[in-house]
Amino acid sequence: MRVKSKWSNKGRERTLDEIGSATAFILWRIAQQGLLNLENEGFQTDTRSQRMDVIAEYLAFLLHLTDRKKSEALDAGERQEFITSLAKHLANTMQENRADAEGSGDYRQSLIELINERGANYAECPMPDGEPGYAMKRYFGECVTAVMGEKDNKWITDQVMDIEVPEALPALNKALRELFSRPEA
């Protein structure tokens, strides 16, 4: 998957909110592509709402990975500012998309709650060499399986673990590397 992760005006520093916004856009794209891949492999989704649930699971997983990957590069205050901005931008995008799919309502809070719940569980999983380990990928796969349709349900976890996560990681890693790079003189 290709994502645009280079700044157009290369000569200026970016705020953590700007980086959070750009990262949110990229995470959303990665999540959409993951959903599309699952559907193209014949895994069943029945409604737009269900598709949003799958995207929400992807976002919770990707946000947690982003937080863990940036945890050493940012001090505690910067990390909190960046992750809060990222979550806020993801919640706003989810609000817009869920409102289109399901009608008016407040959909931000349910995504934030899912991110917090999944994050607590993902935090228990090791990340050898800075990448998600077996337990984390399995938990993510099971979360996606729980919100997908019944057709071929038993294979979704394996698809997510073996194909979707490895496909998402290069785009995520590239985006984080480029979005946090220092401006060129």
Secondary structure as a PSIPRED ss2 file (coil, helix, strand):
# PSIPRED VFORMAT (PSIPRED V4.0)

   1 M C   1.000  0.000  0.000
   2 R C   1.000  0.000  0.000
   3 V C   1.000  0.000  0.000
   4 K C   1.000  0.000  0.000
   5 S C   1.000  0.000  0.000
   6 K C   1.000  0.000  0.000
   7 W C   1.000  0.000  0.000
   8 S C   1.000  0.000  0.000
   9 N C   1.000  0.000  0.000
  10 K C   1.000  0.000  0.000
  11 G C   1.000  0.000  0.000
  12 R C   1.000  0.000  0.000
  13 E C   1.000  0.000  0.000
  14 R C   1.000  0.000  0.000
  15 T C   1.000  0.000  0.000
  16 L H   0.000  1.000  0.000
  17 D H   0.000  1.000  0.000
  18 E H   0.000  1.000  0.000
  19 I H   0.000  1.000  0.000
  20 G H   0.000  1.000  0.000
  21 S H   0.000  1.000  0.000
  22 A H   0.000  1.000  0.000
  23 T H   0.000  1.000  0.000
  24 A H   0.000  1.000  0.000
  25 F H   0.000  1.000  0.000
  26 I H   0.000  1.000  0.000
  27 L H   0.000  1.000  0.000
  28 W H   0.000  1.000  0.000
  29 R H   0.000  1.000  0.000
  30 I H   0.000  1.000  0.000
  31 A H   0.000  1.000  0.000
  32 Q H   0.000  1.000  0.000
  33 Q H   0.000  1.000  0.000
  34 G H   0.000  1.000  0.000
  35 L H   0.000  1.000  0.000
  36 L H   0.000  1.000  0.000
  37 N H   0.000  1.000  0.000
  38 L H   0.000  1.000  0.000
  39 E H   0.000  1.000  0.000
  40 N H   0.000  1.000  0.000
  41 E C   1.000  0.000  0.000
  42 G C   1.000  0.000  0.000
  43 F C   1.000  0.000  0.000
  44 Q C   1.000  0.000  0.000
  45 T C   1.000  0.000  0.000
  46 D C   1.000  0.000  0.000
  47 T C   1.000  0.000  0.000
  48 R H   0.000  1.000  0.000
  49 S H   0.000  1.000  0.000
  50 Q H   0.000  1.000  0.000
  51 R H   0.000  1.000  0.000
  52 M H   0.000  1.000  0.000
  53 D H   0.000  1.000  0.000
  54 V H   0.000  1.000  0.000
  55 I H   0.000  1.000  0.000
  56 A H   0.000  1.000  0.000
  57 E H   0.000  1.000  0.000
  58 Y H   0.000  1.000  0.000
  59 L H   0.000  1.000  0.000
  60 A H   0.000  1.000  0.000
  61 F H   0.000  1.000  0.000
  62 L H   0.000  1.000  0.000
  63 L H   0.000  1.000  0.000
  64 H H   0.000  1.000  0.000
  65 L H   0.000  1.000  0.000
  66 T H   0.000  1.000  0.000
  67 D H   0.000  1.000  0.000
  68 R H   0.000  1.000  0.000
  69 K H   0.000  1.000  0.000
  70 K H   0.000  1.000  0.000
  71 S C   1.000  0.000  0.000
  72 E C   1.000  0.000  0.000
  73 A C   1.000  0.000  0.000
  74 L C   1.000  0.000  0.000
  75 D C   1.000  0.000  0.000
  76 A H   0.000  1.000  0.000
  77 G H   0.000  1.000  0.000
  78 E H   0.000  1.000  0.000
  79 R H   0.000  1.000  0.000
  80 Q H   0.000  1.000  0.000
  81 E H   0.000  1.000  0.000
  82 F H   0.000  1.000  0.000
  83 I H   0.000  1.000  0.000
  84 T H   0.000  1.000  0.000
  85 S H   0.000  1.000  0.000
  86 L H   0.000  1.000  0.000
  87 A H   0.000  1.000  0.000
  88 K H   0.000  1.000  0.000
  89 H H   0.000  1.000  0.000
  90 L H   0.000  1.000  0.000
  91 A H   0.000  1.000  0.000
  92 N H   0.000  1.000  0.000
  93 T H   0.000  1.000  0.000
  94 M H   0.000  1.000  0.000
  95 Q H   0.000  1.000  0.000
  96 E H   0.000  1.000  0.000
  97 N H   0.000  1.000  0.000
  98 R H   0.000  1.000  0.000
  99 A H   0.000  1.000  0.000
 100 D H   0.000  1.000  0.000
 101 A H   0.000  1.000  0.000
 102 E H   0.000  1.000  0.000
 103 G C   1.000  0.000  0.000
 104 S C   1.000  0.000  0.000
 105 G C   1.000  0.000  0.000
 106 D C   1.000  0.000  0.000
 107 Y C   1.000  0.000  0.000
 108 R H   0.000  1.000  0.000
 109 Q H   0.000  1.000  0.000
 110 S H   0.000  1.000  0.000
 111 L H   0.000  1.000  0.000
 112 I H   0.000  1.000  0.000
 113 E H   0.000  1.000  0.000
 114 L H   0.000  1.000  0.000
 115 I H   0.000  1.000  0.000
 116 N H   0.000  1.000  0.000
 117 E H   0.000  1.000  0.000
 118 R H   0.000  1.000  0.000
 119 G H   0.000  1.000  0.000
 120 A H   0.000  1.000  0.000
 121 N H   0.000  1.000  0.000
 122 Y H   0.000  1.000  0.000
 123 A C   1.000  0.000  0.000
 124 E C   1.000  0.000  0.000
 125 C C   1.000  0.000  0.000
 126 P C   1.000  0.000  0.000
 127 M C   1.000  0.000  0.000
 128 P H   0.000  1.000  0.000
 129 D H   0.000  1.000  0.000
 130 G H   0.000  1.000  0.000
 131 E C   1.000  0.000  0.000
 132 P C   1.000  0.000  0.000
 133 G C   1.000  0.000  0.000
 134 Y H   0.000  1.000  0.000
 135 A H   0.000  1.000  0.000
 136 M H   0.000  1.000  0.000
 137 K H   0.000  1.000  0.000
 138 R H   0.000  1.000  0.000
 139 Y H   0.000  1.000  0.000
 140 F H   0.000  1.000  0.000
 141 G H   0.000  1.000  0.000
 142 E H   0.000  1.000  0.000
 143 C H   0.000  1.000  0.000
 144 V H   0.000  1.000  0.000
 145 T H   0.000  1.000  0.000
 146 A H   0.000  1.000  0.000
 147 V H   0.000  1.000  0.000
 148 M C   1.000  0.000  0.000
 149 G C   1.000  0.000  0.000
 150 E C   1.000  0.000  0.000
 151 K C   1.000  0.000  0.000
 152 D C   1.000  0.000  0.000
 153 N H   0.000  1.000  0.000
 154 K H   0.000  1.000  0.000
 155 W H   0.000  1.000  0.000
 156 I H   0.000  1.000  0.000
 157 T H   0.000  1.000  0.000
 158 D H   0.000  1.000  0.000
 159 Q H   0.000  1.000  0.000
 160 V H   0.000  1.000  0.000
 161 M H   0.000  1.000  0.000
 162 D H   0.000  1.000  0.000
 163 I H   0.000  1.000  0.000
 164 E H   0.000  1.000  0.000
 165 V H   0.000  1.000  0.000
 166 P H   0.000  1.000  0.000
 167 E H   0.000  1.000  0.000
 168 A H   0.000  1.000  0.000
 169 L H   0.000  1.000  0.000
 170 P H   0.000  1.000  0.000
 171 A H   0.000  1.000  0.000
 172 L H   0.000  1.000  0.000
 173 N H   0.000  1.000  0.000
 174 K H   0.000  1.000  0.000
 175 A H   0.000  1.000  0.000
 176 L H   0.000  1.000  0.000
 177 R H   0.000  1.000  0.000
 178 E H   0.000  1.000  0.000
 179 L H   0.000  1.000  0.000
 180 F C   1.000  0.000  0.000
 181 S C   1.000  0.000  0.000
 182 R C   1.000  0.000  0.000
 183 P C   1.000  0.000  0.000
 184 E C   1.000  0.000  0.000
 185 A C   1.000  0.000  0.000
